[in-house]
């Protein structure tokens, strides 16, 4: 059973399953996050949707680079959770299946290439308060335990 975080499922609403991969990017006590300006300004674990035909690990490397500009080294899978949410940027009601990996930032290759994203370092303790969704916060807490 995969734990669910966030909004309750809306009765009668059809959701499209959207698998994605995300990374807890620790360097000592510092966490590399992405700040997404819209649709709602928030700090997030870098990552995103897996494109059709794409392998999850390749998607994670691509998404982290797009959102932070960093190359990463993946350590291990931390876990997974589900979120039911409306994604205005896609006009989509989604059941997000989020698989989270522990990784470390290896080298900054440049600025984020995805519009509206900014790479932001913060302490892991601050991130436990600042990350925009409960699933991200729970996976960070698991990584720190």
N, CA, C and O atoms as a GROMACS GRO file, in nm:
protein
  580
    1UNK      N    1   0.084  -0.119   0.000
    1UNK     CA    2   0.000   0.000   0.000
    1UNK      C    3   0.088   0.125   0.000
    1UNK      O    4   0.179   0.138   0.083
    2UNK      N    5   0.062   0.216  -0.092
    2UNK     CA    6   0.138   0.340  -0.101
    2UNK      C    7   0.062   0.448  -0.025
    2UNK      O    8  -0.056   0.471  -0.049
    3UNK      N    9   0.132   0.514   0.067
    3UNK     CA   10   0.069   0.616   0.149
    3UNK      C   11   0.025   0.736   0.065
    3UNK      O   12   0.091   0.773  -0.032
    4UNK      N   13  -0.087   0.794   0.102
    4UNK     CA   14  -0.139   0.912   0.032
    4UNK      C   15  -0.119   1.035   0.118
    4UNK      O   16  -0.140   1.032   0.240
    5UNK      N   17  -0.079   1.145   0.054
    5UNK     CA   18  -0.064   1.274   0.120
    5UNK      C   19  -0.148   1.376   0.045
    5UNK      O   20  -0.179   1.358  -0.073
    6UNK      N   21  -0.184   1.483   0.114
    6UNK     CA   22  -0.246   1.597   0.047
    6UNK      C   23  -0.396   1.591   0.044
    6UNK      O   24  -0.461   1.535   0.132
    7UNK      N   25  -0.451   1.653  -0.062
    7UNK     CA   26  -0.595   1.668  -0.077
    7UNK      C   27  -0.666   1.533  -0.076
    7UNK      O   28  -0.610   1.431  -0.117
    8UNK      N   29  -0.790   1.534  -0.028
    8UNK     CA   30  -0.871   1.414  -0.034
    8UNK      C   31  -0.920   1.396  -0.178
    8UNK      O   32  -0.931   1.493  -0.254
    9UNK      N   33  -0.948   1.273  -0.214
    9UNK     CA   34  -0.998   1.243  -0.348
    9UNK      C   35  -1.138   1.301  -0.362
    9UNK      O   36  -1.223   1.281  -0.275
   10UNK      N   37  -1.162   1.373  -0.471
   10UNK     CA   38  -1.293   1.434  -0.495
   10UNK      C   39  -1.385   1.332  -0.559
   10UNK      O   40  -1.356   1.279  -0.666
   11UNK      N   41  -1.496   1.305  -0.493
   11UNK     CA   42  -1.593   1.208  -0.542
   11UNK      C   43  -1.641   1.248  -0.682
   11UNK      O   44  -1.678   1.362  -0.705
   12UNK      N   45  -1.640   1.152  -0.774
   12UNK     CA   46  -1.686   1.175  -0.910
   12UNK      C   47  -1.582   1.237  -1.003
   12UNK      O   48  -1.604   1.243  -1.124
   13UNK      N   49  -1.470   1.282  -0.947
   13UNK     CA   50  -1.364   1.340  -1.031
   13UNK      C   51  -1.276   1.229  -1.089
   13UNK      O   52  -1.232   1.140  -1.016
   14UNK      N   53  -1.252   1.234  -1.219
   14UNK     CA   54  -1.162   1.138  -1.282
   14UNK      C   55  -1.019   1.192  -1.275
   14UNK      O   56  -0.993   1.308  -1.308
   15UNK      N   57  -0.928   1.107  -1.233
   15UNK     CA   58  -0.787   1.144  -1.220
   15UNK      C   59  -0.705   1.061  -1.319
   15UNK      O   60  -0.732   0.943  -1.341
   16UNK      N   61  -0.606   1.124  -1.378
   16UNK     CA   62  -0.515   1.050  -1.466
   16UNK      C   63  -0.388   1.020  -1.388
   16UNK      O   64  -0.329   1.110  -1.327
   17UNK      N   65  -0.347   0.895  -1.390
   17UNK     CA   66  -0.226   0.853  -1.318
   17UNK      C   67  -0.104   0.917  -1.385
   17UNK      O   68  -0.088   0.910  -1.507
   18UNK      N   69  -0.020   0.977  -1.303
   18UNK     CA   70   0.099   1.046  -1.353
   18UNK      C   71   0.219   1.004  -1.269
   18UNK      O   72   0.242   1.062  -1.162
   19UNK      N   73   0.297   0.905  -1.314
   19UNK     CA   74   0.416   0.865  -1.239
   19UNK      C   75   0.527   0.969  -1.251
   19UNK      O   76   0.549   1.027  -1.357
   20UNK      N   77   0.595   0.990  -1.140
   20UNK     CA   78   0.706   1.085  -1.139
   20UNK      C   79   0.815   1.040  -1.044
   20UNK      O   80   0.795   0.954  -0.959
   21UNK      N   81   0.932   1.100  -1.061
   21UNK     CA   82   1.049   1.070  -0.978
   21UNK      C   83   1.105   1.201  -0.923
   21UNK      O   84   1.107   1.303  -0.992
   22UNK      N   85   1.149   1.195  -0.798
   22UNK     CA   86   1.195   1.314  -0.727
   22UNK      C   87   1.316   1.277  -0.642
   22UNK      O   88   1.336   1.160  -0.609
   23UNK      N   89   1.397   1.378  -0.606
   23UNK     CA   90   1.520   1.349  -0.532
   23UNK      C   91   1.531   1.434  -0.406
   23UNK      O   92   1.505   1.554  -0.407
   24UNK      N   93   1.571   1.368  -0.297
   24UNK     CA   94   1.618   1.435  -0.177
   24UNK      C   95   1.768   1.452  -0.200
   24UNK      O   96   1.843   1.354  -0.197
   25UNK      N   97   1.811   1.577  -0.225
   25UNK     CA   98   1.950   1.606  -0.263
   25UNK      C   99   2.026   1.667  -0.146
   25UNK      O  100   2.029   1.789  -0.128
   26UNK      N  101   2.088   1.580  -0.068
   26UNK     CA  102   2.159   1.624   0.052
   26UNK      C  103   2.309   1.636   0.027
   26UNK      O  104   2.370   1.554  -0.041
   27UNK      N  105   2.365   1.742   0.084
   27UNK     CA  106   2.511   1.760   0.090
   27UNK      C  107   2.539   1.802   0.232
   27UNK      O  108   2.530   1.920   0.267
   28UNK      N  109   2.574   1.705   0.316
   28UNK     CA  110   2.586   1.731   0.459
   28UNK      C  111   2.448   1.761   0.514
   28UNK      O  112   2.355   1.682   0.498
   29UNK      N  113   2.435   1.878   0.580
   29UNK     CA  114   2.306   1.919   0.636
   29UNK      C  115   2.229   2.010   0.541
   29UNK      O  116   2.121   2.059   0.575
   30UNK      N  117   2.284   2.033   0.422
   30UNK     CA  118   2.219   2.122   0.326
   30UNK      C  119   2.139   2.041   0.224
   30UNK      O  120   2.180   1.933   0.182
   31UNK      N  121   2.023   2.096   0.186
   31UNK     CA  122   1.935   2.031   0.089
   31UNK      C  123   1.920   2.123  -0.032
   31UNK      O  124   1.893   2.242  -0.017
   32UNK      N  125   1.937   2.067  -0.150
   32UNK     CA  126   1.913   2.141  -0.273
   32UNK      C  127   1.768   2.121  -0.313
   32UNK      O  128   1.724   2.009  -0.340
   33UNK      N  129   1.693   2.231  -0.318
   33UNK     CA  130   1.552   2.227  -0.356
   33UNK      C  131   1.534   2.305  -0.486
   33UNK      O  132   1.627   2.368  -0.535
   34UNK      N  133   1.414   2.299  -0.539
   34UNK     CA  134   1.378   2.388  -0.648
   34UNK      C  135   1.263   2.475  -0.600
   34UNK      O  136   1.171   2.428  -0.534
   35UNK      N  137   1.271   2.603  -0.634
   35UNK     CA  138   1.162   2.695  -0.604
   35UNK      C  139   1.087   2.716  -0.734
   35UNK      O  140   1.143   2.765  -0.832
   36UNK      N  141   0.959   2.679  -0.734
   36UNK     CA  142   0.874   2.694  -0.853
   36UNK      C  143   0.784   2.815  -0.831
   36UNK      O  144   0.710   2.821  -0.733
   37UNK      N  145   0.792   2.910  -0.922
   37UNK     CA  146   0.720   3.036  -0.909
   37UNK      C  147   0.569   3.021  -0.927
   37UNK      O  148   0.491   3.082  -0.854
   38UNK      N  149   0.527   2.940  -1.026
   38UNK     CA  150   0.383   2.926  -1.051
   38UNK      C  151   0.350   2.781  -1.083
   38UNK      O  152   0.439   2.707  -1.125
   39UNK      N  153   0.226   2.738  -1.065
   39UNK     CA  154   0.108   2.818  -1.041
   39UNK      C  155   0.100   2.872  -0.898
   39UNK      O  156   0.036   2.975  -0.875
   40UNK      N  157   0.163   2.806  -0.802
   40UNK     CA  158   0.169   2.854  -0.664
   40UNK      C  159   0.316   2.856  -0.624
   40UNK      O  160   0.383   2.753  -0.632
   41UNK      N  161   0.369   2.969  -0.580
   41UNK     CA  162   0.509   2.972  -0.538
   41UNK      C  163   0.535   2.874  -0.425
   41UNK      O  164   0.470   2.881  -0.320
   42UNK      N  165   0.631   2.781  -0.446
   42UNK     CA  166   0.664   2.686  -0.339
   42UNK      C  167   0.798   2.620  -0.362
   42UNK      O  168   0.846   2.609  -0.475
   43UNK      N  169   0.858   2.576  -0.250
   43UNK     CA  170   0.980   2.496  -0.255
   43UNK      C  171   0.939   2.351  -0.273
   43UNK      O  172   0.841   2.305  -0.215
   44UNK      N  173   1.015   2.278  -0.356
   44UNK     CA  174   0.983   2.138  -0.386
   44UNK      C  175   1.111   2.056  -0.391
   44UNK      O  176   1.221   2.109  -0.406
   45UNK      N  177   1.094   1.924  -0.378
   45UNK     CA  178   1.202   1.834  -0.413
   45UNK      C  179   1.212   1.838  -0.566
   45UNK      O  180   1.110   1.829  -0.634
   46UNK      N  181   1.333   1.850  -0.620
   46UNK     CA  182   1.346   1.851  -0.766
   46UNK      C  183   1.302   1.718  -0.825
   46UNK      O  184   1.327   1.611  -0.768
   47UNK      N  185   1.237   1.725  -0.940
   47UNK     CA  186   1.192   1.605  -1.010
   47UNK      C  187   1.066   1.635  -1.086
   47UNK      O  188   1.023   1.750  -1.096
   48UNK      N  189   1.006   1.530  -1.141
   48UNK     CA  190   0.884   1.550  -1.217
   48UNK      C  191   0.840   1.425  -1.289
   48UNK      O  192   0.885   1.314  -1.259
   49UNK      N  193   0.753   1.445  -1.385
   49UNK     CA  194   0.690   1.335  -1.456
   49UNK      C  195   0.786   1.257  -1.545
   49UNK      O  196   0.882   1.310  -1.600
   50UNK      N  197   0.756   1.129  -1.556
   50UNK     CA  198   0.831   1.040  -1.644
   50UNK      C  199   0.764   1.043  -1.780
   50UNK      O  200   0.646   1.011  -1.792
   51UNK      N  201   0.838   1.082  -1.883
   51UNK     CA  202   0.783   1.086  -2.019
   51UNK      C  203   0.758   0.945  -2.071
   51UNK      O  204   0.825   0.850  -2.031
   52UNK      N  205   0.660   0.933  -2.161
   52UNK     CA  206   0.628   0.803  -2.222
   52UNK      C  207   0.755   0.743  -2.284
   52UNK      O  208   0.824   0.810  -2.362
   53UNK      N  209   0.785   0.617  -2.249
   53UNK     CA  210   0.901   0.547  -2.303
   53UNK      C  211   1.032   0.577  -2.231
   53UNK      O  212   1.135   0.518  -2.263
   54UNK      N  213   1.028   0.668  -2.133
   54UNK     CA  214   1.149   0.706  -2.060
   54UNK      C  215   1.167   0.617  -1.938
   54UNK      O  216   1.070   0.580  -1.872
   55UNK      N  217   1.290   0.582  -1.907
   55UNK     CA  218   1.320   0.505  -1.786
   55UNK      C  219   1.320   0.599  -1.665
   55UNK      O  220   1.362   0.714  -1.677
   56UNK      N  221   1.272   0.553  -1.549
   56UNK     CA  222   1.262   0.640  -1.431
   56UNK      C  223   1.393   0.708  -1.391
   56UNK      O  224   1.393   0.827  -1.360
   57UNK      N  225   1.504   0.636  -1.390
   57UNK     CA  226   1.632   0.695  -1.348
   57UNK      C  227   1.676   0.802  -1.448
   57UNK      O  228   1.727   0.907  -1.407
   58UNK      N  229   1.657   0.777  -1.576
   58UNK     CA  230   1.689   0.878  -1.678
   58UNK      C  231   1.600   1.001  -1.658
   58UNK      O  232   1.647   1.114  -1.672
   59UNK      N  233   1.474   0.980  -1.627
   59UNK     CA  234   1.382   1.091  -1.602
   59UNK      C  235   1.427   1.173  -1.482
   59UNK      O  236   1.419   1.296  -1.484
   60UNK      N  237   1.474   1.105  -1.377
   60UNK     CA  238   1.519   1.177  -1.257
   60UNK      C  239   1.638   1.266  -1.290
   60UNK      O  240   1.641   1.382  -1.251
   61UNK      N  241   1.736   1.211  -1.361
   61UNK     CA  242   1.853   1.292  -1.399
   61UNK      C  243   1.809   1.412  -1.484
   61UNK      O  244   1.855   1.524  -1.461
   62UNK      N  245   1.721   1.390  -1.580
   62UNK     CA  246   1.674   1.498  -1.668
   62UNK      C  247   1.600   1.605  -1.589
   62UNK      O  248   1.628   1.724  -1.602
   63UNK      N  249   1.504   1.562  -1.505
   63UNK     CA  250   1.422   1.657  -1.430
   63UNK      C  251   1.505   1.739  -1.331
   63UNK      O  252   1.487   1.860  -1.321
   64UNK      N  253   1.596   1.674  -1.259
   64UNK     CA  254   1.679   1.747  -1.162
   64UNK      C  255   1.766   1.850  -1.236
   64UNK      O  256   1.780   1.963  -1.190
   65UNK      N  257   1.823   1.811  -1.350
   65UNK     CA  258   1.903   1.906  -1.427
   65UNK      C  259   1.818   2.023  -1.475
   65UNK      O  260   1.859   2.139  -1.464
   66UNK      N  261   1.698   1.994  -1.528
   66UNK     CA  262   1.611   2.101  -1.578
   66UNK      C  263   1.571   2.200  -1.468
   66UNK      O  264   1.562   2.320  -1.492
   67UNK      N  265   1.548   2.148  -1.347
   67UNK     CA  266   1.496   2.232  -1.239
   67UNK      C  267   1.603   2.294  -1.150
   67UNK      O  268   1.576   2.391  -1.078
   68UNK      N  269   1.727   2.239  -1.154
   68UNK     CA  270   1.833   2.292  -1.066
   68UNK      C  271   1.962   2.326  -1.141
   68UNK      O  272   2.039   2.410  -1.094
   69UNK      N  273   1.986   2.263  -1.256
   69UNK     CA  274   2.113   2.281  -1.326
   69UNK      C  275   2.224   2.192  -1.274
   69UNK      O  276   2.340   2.206  -1.314
   70UNK      N  277   2.190   2.098  -1.184
   70UNK     CA  278   2.291   2.011  -1.122
   70UNK      C  279   2.290   1.870  -1.180
   70UNK      O  280   2.186   1.816  -1.217
   71UNK      N  281   2.409   1.810  -1.186
   71UNK     CA  282   2.428   1.667  -1.214
   71UNK      C  283   2.428   1.599  -1.077
   71UNK      O  284   2.482   1.653  -0.980
   72UNK      N  285   2.365   1.480  -1.069
   72UNK     CA  286   2.351   1.412  -0.940
   72UNK      C  287   2.404   1.269  -0.945
   72UNK      O  288   2.424   1.211  -1.052
   73UNK      N  289   2.427   1.214  -0.826
   73UNK     CA  290   2.464   1.074  -0.808
   73UNK      C  291   2.357   1.013  -0.717
   73UNK      O  292   2.341   1.055  -0.603
   74UNK      N  293   2.284   0.914  -0.768
   74UNK     CA  294   2.173   0.854  -0.693
   74UNK      C  295   2.228   0.746  -0.599
   74UNK      O  296   2.304   0.658  -0.639
   75UNK      N  297   2.186   0.756  -0.472
   75UNK     CA  298   2.230   0.663  -0.369
   75UNK      C  299   2.137   0.543  -0.358
   75UNK      O  300   2.179   0.428  -0.368
   76UNK      N  301   2.006   0.572  -0.336
   76UNK     CA  302   1.909   0.463  -0.320
   76UNK      C  303   1.768   0.518  -0.327
   76UNK      O  304   1.745   0.639  -0.317
   77UNK      N  305   1.673   0.427  -0.344
   77UNK     CA  306   1.531   0.460  -0.342
   77UNK      C  307   1.486   0.476  -0.197
   77UNK      O  308   1.514   0.389  -0.114
   78UNK      N  309   1.417   0.586  -0.167
   78UNK     CA  310   1.368   0.609  -0.031
   78UNK      C  311   1.227   0.555  -0.011
   78UNK      O  312   1.196   0.502   0.096
   79UNK      N  313   1.142   0.568  -0.113
   79UNK     CA  314   1.004   0.525  -0.099
   79UNK      C  315   0.917   0.592  -0.203
   79UNK      O  316   0.965   0.651  -0.299
   80UNK      N  317   0.786   0.580  -0.181
   80UNK     CA  318   0.690   0.636  -0.276
   80UNK      C  319   0.566   0.683  -0.200
   80UNK      O  320   0.536   0.635  -0.091
   81UNK      N  321   0.494   0.777  -0.262
   81UNK     CA  322   0.366   0.821  -0.208
   81UNK      C  323   0.278   0.866  -0.323
   81UNK      O  324   0.324   0.886  -0.435
   82UNK      N  325   0.149   0.882  -0.292
   82UNK     CA  326   0.050   0.929  -0.391
   82UNK      C  327  -0.004   1.064  -0.347
   82UNK      O  328  -0.015   1.093  -0.228
   83UNK      N  329  -0.037   1.145  -0.446
   83UNK     CA  330  -0.105   1.273  -0.424
   83UNK      C  331  -0.212   1.288  -0.531
   83UNK      O  332  -0.186   1.263  -0.649
   84UNK      N  333  -0.330   1.327  -0.490
   84UNK     CA  334  -0.438   1.358  -0.584
   84UNK      C  335  -0.447   1.510  -0.591
   84UNK      O  336  -0.470   1.574  -0.488
   85UNK      N  337  -0.429   1.568  -0.709
   85UNK     CA  338  -0.422   1.712  -0.718
   85UNK      C  339  -0.459   1.761  -0.857
   85UNK      O  340  -0.454   1.687  -0.955
   86UNK      N  341  -0.497   1.887  -0.864
   86UNK     CA  342  -0.520   1.952  -0.993
   86UNK      C  343  -0.391   2.019  -1.036
   86UNK      O  344  -0.330   2.092  -0.957
   87UNK      N  345  -0.351   1.996  -1.160
   87UNK     CA  346  -0.228   2.056  -1.214
   87UNK      C  347  -0.269   2.159  -1.320
   87UNK      O  348  -0.288   2.124  -1.437
   88UNK      N  349  -0.282   2.286  -1.280
   88UNK     CA  350  -0.332   2.388  -1.374
   88UNK      C  351  -0.244   2.406  -1.497
   88UNK      O  352  -0.294   2.440  -1.605
   89UNK      N  353  -0.113   2.383  -1.482
   89UNK     CA  354  -0.024   2.400  -1.598
   89UNK      C  355  -0.053   2.300  -1.709
   89UNK      O  356  -0.017   2.322  -1.824
   90UNK      N  357  -0.120   2.188  -1.674
   90UNK     CA  358  -0.158   2.086  -1.772
   90UNK      C  359  -0.310   2.074  -1.785
   90UNK      O  360  -0.359   1.993  -1.864
   91UNK      N  361  -0.385   2.154  -1.709
   91UNK     CA  362  -0.531   2.142  -1.700
   91UNK      C  363  -0.569   1.996  -1.678
   91UNK      O  364  -0.647   1.938  -1.754
   92UNK      N  365  -0.512   1.938  -1.571
   92UNK     CA  366  -0.522   1.795  -1.548
   92UNK      C  367  -0.546   1.765  -1.400
   92UNK      O  368  -0.477   1.816  -1.312
   93UNK      N  369  -0.646   1.681  -1.375
   93UNK     CA  370  -0.664   1.622  -1.241
   93UNK      C  371  -0.578   1.497  -1.240
   93UNK      O  372  -0.601   1.405  -1.319
   94UNK      N  373  -0.478   1.493  -1.150
   94UNK     CA  374  -0.379   1.385  -1.154
   94UNK      C  375  -0.372   1.308  -1.024
   94UNK      O  376  -0.385   1.363  -0.914
   95UNK      N  377  -0.351   1.177  -1.039
   95UNK     CA  378  -0.306   1.093  -0.929
   95UNK      C  379  -0.156   1.080  -0.948
   95UNK      O  380  -0.110   1.000  -1.029
   96UNK      N  381  -0.081   1.160  -0.874
   96UNK     CA  382   0.063   1.161  -0.888
   96UNK      C  383   0.120   1.045  -0.807
   96UNK      O  384   0.098   1.036  -0.686
   97UNK      N  385   0.193   0.958  -0.872
   97UNK     CA  386   0.265   0.849  -0.806
   97UNK      C  387   0.411   0.892  -0.799
   97UNK      O  388   0.484   0.886  -0.898
   98UNK      N  389   0.452   0.936  -0.681
   98UNK     CA  390   0.582   0.998  -0.662
   98UNK      C  391   0.681   0.899  -0.601
   98UNK      O  392   0.662   0.854  -0.488
   99UNK      N  393   0.784   0.864  -0.676
   99UNK     CA  394   0.891   0.779  -0.625
   99UNK      C  395   1.009   0.870  -0.591
   99UNK      O  396   1.053   0.951  -0.673
  100UNK      N  397   1.059   0.854  -0.468
  100UNK     CA  398   1.162   0.944  -0.417
  100UNK      C  399   1.293   0.869  -0.399
  100UNK      O  400   1.297   0.758  -0.345
  101UNK      N  401   1.401   0.932  -0.445
  101UNK     CA  402   1.536   0.877  -0.432
  101UNK      C  403   1.622   0.969  -0.346
  101UNK      O  404   1.605   1.091  -0.348
  102UNK      N  405   1.713   0.909  -0.273
  102UNK     CA  406   1.817   0.984  -0.203
  102UNK      C  407   1.932   0.998  -0.301
  102UNK      O  408   1.976   0.900  -0.361
  103UNK      N  409   1.982   1.118  -0.317
  103UNK     CA  410   2.092   1.142  -0.410
  103UNK      C  411   2.177   1.256  -0.356
  103UNK      O  412   2.139   1.326  -0.262
  104UNK      N  413   2.292   1.273  -0.419
  104UNK     CA  414   2.374   1.388  -0.379
  104UNK      C  415   2.408   1.469  -0.503
  104UNK      O  416   2.435   1.414  -0.610
  105UNK      N  417   2.408   1.601  -0.487
  105UNK     CA  418   2.447   1.687  -0.597
  105UNK      C  419   2.597   1.671  -0.621
  105UNK      O  420   2.676   1.674  -0.526
  106UNK      N  421   2.636   1.653  -0.745
  106UNK     CA  422   2.777   1.628  -0.778
  106UNK      C  423   2.843   1.753  -0.837
  106UNK      O  424   2.952   1.791  -0.796
  107UNK      N  425   2.775   1.815  -0.934
  107UNK     CA  426   2.836   1.930  -1.001
  107UNK      C  427   2.728   2.018  -1.061
  107UNK      O  428   2.634   1.970  -1.124
  108UNK      N  429   2.743   2.148  -1.040
  108UNK     CA  430   2.651   2.244  -1.102
  108UNK      C  431   2.699   2.266  -1.245
  108UNK      O  432   2.813   2.306  -1.268
  109UNK      N  433   2.610   2.238  -1.341
  109UNK     CA  434   2.644   2.252  -1.482
  109UNK      C  435   2.598   2.386  -1.538
  109UNK      O  436   2.644   2.428  -1.644
  110UNK      N  437   2.508   2.453  -1.467
  110UNK     CA  438   2.456   2.581  -1.513
  110UNK      C  439   2.327   2.613  -1.441
  110UNK      O  440   2.290   2.544  -1.346
  111UNK      N  441   2.259   2.718  -1.485
  111UNK     CA  442   2.131   2.752  -1.422
  111UNK      C  443   2.021   2.654  -1.464
  111UNK      O  444   2.038   2.582  -1.562
  112UNK      N  445   1.909   2.651  -1.392
  112UNK     CA  446   1.797   2.566  -1.434
  112UNK      C  447   1.755   2.604  -1.577
  112UNK      O  448   1.758   2.722  -1.615
  113UNK      N  449   1.716   2.504  -1.654
  113UNK     CA  450   1.670   2.530  -1.791
  113UNK      C  451   1.517   2.537  -1.798
  113UNK      O  452   1.462   2.582  -1.899
  114UNK      N  453   1.450   2.493  -1.693
  114UNK     CA  454   1.303   2.497  -1.692
  114UNK      C  455   1.257   2.634  -1.641
  114UNK      O  456   1.293   2.676  -1.532
  115UNK      N  457   1.178   2.700  -1.722
  115UNK     CA  458   1.126   2.833  -1.689
  115UNK      C  459   1.051   2.830  -1.556
  115UNK      O  460   0.974   2.739  -1.527
  116UNK      N  461   1.076   2.934  -1.475
  116UNK     CA  462   1.002   2.948  -1.349
  116UNK      C  463   1.059   2.868  -1.234
  116UNK      O  464   0.999   2.861  -1.127
  117UNK      N  465   1.177   2.804  -1.254
  117UNK     CA  466   1.241   2.728  -1.147
  117UNK      C  467   1.373   2.792  -1.108
  117UNK      O  468   1.444   2.848  -1.191
  118UNK      N  469   1.403   2.784  -0.979
  118UNK     CA  470   1.527   2.837  -0.926
  118UNK      C  471   1.584   2.736  -0.827
  118UNK      O  472   1.510   2.684  -0.743
  119UNK      N  473   1.714   2.706  -0.837
  119UNK     CA  474   1.779   2.616  -0.742
  119UNK      C  475   1.805   2.693  -0.613
  119UNK      O  476   1.863   2.801  -0.615
  120UNK      N  477   1.760   2.636  -0.500
  120UNK     CA  478   1.774   2.702  -0.370
  120UNK      C  479   1.829   2.601  -0.268
  120UNK      O  480   1.771   2.494  -0.248
  121UNK      N  481   1.940   2.637  -0.205
  121UNK     CA  482   1.995   2.558  -0.095
  121UNK      C  483   1.935   2.606   0.035
  121UNK      O  484   1.918   2.727   0.055
  122UNK      N  485   1.904   2.514   0.124
  122UNK     CA  486   1.860   2.547   0.260
  122UNK      C  487   1.899   2.433   0.352
  122UNK      O  488   1.932   2.323   0.307
  123UNK      N  489   1.896   2.461   0.481
  123UNK     CA  490   1.926   2.353   0.575
  123UNK      C  491   1.814   2.250   0.568
  123UNK      O  492   1.700   2.282   0.536
  124UNK      N  493   1.847   2.126   0.599
  124UNK     CA  494   1.746   2.020   0.600
  124UNK      C  495   1.636   2.053   0.702
  124UNK      O  496   1.519   2.026   0.676
  125UNK      N  497   1.673   2.111   0.816
  125UNK     CA  498   1.575   2.147   0.917
  125UNK      C  499   1.477   2.252   0.863
  125UNK      O  500   1.357   2.243   0.887
  126UNK      N  501   1.530   2.350   0.792
  126UNK     CA  502   1.443   2.453   0.733
  126UNK      C  503   1.352   2.391   0.626
  126UNK      O  504   1.235   2.426   0.616
  127UNK      N  505   1.408   2.299   0.547
  127UNK     CA  506   1.331   2.235   0.440
  127UNK      C  507   1.214   2.155   0.496
  127UNK      O  508   1.108   2.147   0.432
  128UNK      N  509   1.230   2.096   0.614
  128UNK     CA  510   1.119   2.022   0.676
  128UNK      C  511   1.000   2.114   0.702
  128UNK      O  512   0.886   2.066   0.712
  129UNK      N  513   1.024   2.244   0.712
  129UNK     CA  514   0.918   2.342   0.732
  129UNK      C  515   0.874   2.407   0.600
  129UNK      O  516   0.758   2.446   0.586
  130UNK      N  517   0.966   2.420   0.505
  130UNK     CA  518   0.940   2.500   0.385
  130UNK      C  519   0.889   2.422   0.264
  130UNK      O  520   0.823   2.480   0.178
  131UNK      N  521   0.918   2.292   0.256
  131UNK     CA  522   0.874   2.217   0.138
  131UNK      C  523   0.722   2.224   0.126
  131UNK      O  524   0.651   2.215   0.225
  132UNK      N  525   0.675   2.240   0.003
  132UNK     CA  526   0.535   2.272  -0.022
  132UNK      C  527   0.435   2.161  -0.009
  132UNK      O  528   0.315   2.188  -0.008
  133UNK      N  529   0.479   2.036   0.002
  133UNK     CA  530   0.379   1.930   0.021
  133UNK      C  531   0.424   1.831   0.127
  133UNK      O  532   0.544   1.809   0.148
  134UNK      N  533   0.327   1.772   0.192
  134UNK     CA  534   0.352   1.682   0.306
  134UNK      C  535   0.429   1.558   0.265
  134UNK      O  536   0.507   1.506   0.345
  135UNK      N  537   0.409   1.509   0.144
  135UNK     CA  538   0.482   1.391   0.097
  135UNK      C  539   0.631   1.419   0.087
  135UNK      O  540   0.713   1.338   0.129
  136UNK      N  541   0.667   1.535   0.030
  136UNK     CA  542   0.808   1.573   0.022
  136UNK      C  543   0.868   1.583   0.162
  136UNK      O  544   0.979   1.535   0.185
  137UNK      N  545   0.796   1.646   0.254
  137UNK     CA  546   0.847   1.661   0.392
  137UNK      C  547   0.865   1.525   0.459
  137UNK      O  548   0.964   1.504   0.530
  138UNK      N  549   0.771   1.433   0.437
  138UNK     CA  550   0.781   1.299   0.497
  138UNK      C  551   0.901   1.223   0.442
  138UNK      O  552   0.970   1.154   0.517
  139UNK      N  553   0.926   1.235   0.312
  139UNK     CA  554   1.040   1.163   0.253
  139UNK      C  555   1.173   1.224   0.297
  139UNK      O  556   1.271   1.151   0.314
  140UNK      N  557   1.178   1.355   0.316
  140UNK     CA  558   1.299   1.417   0.370
  140UNK      C  559   1.323   1.368   0.512
  140UNK      O  560   1.435   1.335   0.548
  141UNK      N  561   1.217   1.364   0.592
  141UNK     CA  562   1.230   1.314   0.731
  141UNK      C  563   1.280   1.170   0.731
  141UNK      O  564   1.363   1.134   0.815
  142UNK      N  565   1.232   1.088   0.638
  142UNK     CA  566   1.279   0.949   0.629
  142UNK      C  567   1.427   0.946   0.595
  142UNK      O  568   1.501   0.866   0.652
  143UNK      N  569   1.472   1.031   0.504
  143UNK     CA  570   1.613   1.035   0.465
  143UNK      C  571   1.701   1.078   0.582
  143UNK      O  572   1.815   1.031   0.594
  144UNK      N  573   1.650   1.165   0.667
  144UNK     CA  574   1.728   1.217   0.779
  144UNK      C  575   1.728   1.123   0.899
  144UNK      O  576   1.814   1.135   0.987
  145UNK      N  577   1.633   1.030   0.905
  145UNK     CA  578   1.619   0.941   1.021
  145UNK      C  579   1.735   0.841   1.031
  145UNK      O  580   1.738   0.760   1.123
   0.00000   0.00000   0.00000
